[in-house]
Amino acid sequence: MRQWKAGLVTAVMAGVVGFGCGVGLEEEEEATSGATAHYVEQLSGSGPNQCGKRICFDPIVRDKNITHIFLDFGNCPVKDFRVFLTTEHFGTVEVDKIKSKGGPCKELDADYHFEVPGPDKKAKVCIVFKDYVTDDVRIGAKSADECRYEGTNGLQSFKKDDCRKCPKNDHPK
């Protein structure tokens, strides 16, 4: 009788654990597929626009430590945006001191610049546009005495030199 009870308890426990795990896996799969779909939608630009979405650019890599990052939006009057910087030493941080005047590398004629807390030779920049969005974005950097742009990093979902006003959102997320 004891063996029968032990076997019954083992069978019930295995069923409960198996049921619990199965439910968790389904929920996890749904969450993962939803997150993946959202990420793919963001990258493909199939959403209504890129306003409010984090757009990341190829990492900037230099032989010497990067001290400043420059952002230029061409002829688009981008004023309200957020910048996230990812470096090896600091991880991902939101940049809170973006300047539009002064600074080094005046020859780049950039709209905005900010300092990079170092030392890092590689940095990744992501931008969230809130008022205007453009595909005419140039990212530049200063390291040692060198100031240069990385080239044009176009947002893949827009035509060249597109500049769009973001819709007003009365209910921020």
Helices and strands as residue ranges (DSSP letters): H 2-44, E 54-56, E 60-61, E 66-72, E 81-87, E 91-95, G 106-108, E 112-115, E 122-129, E 132-134, E 138-143, E 146-152, E 163-165
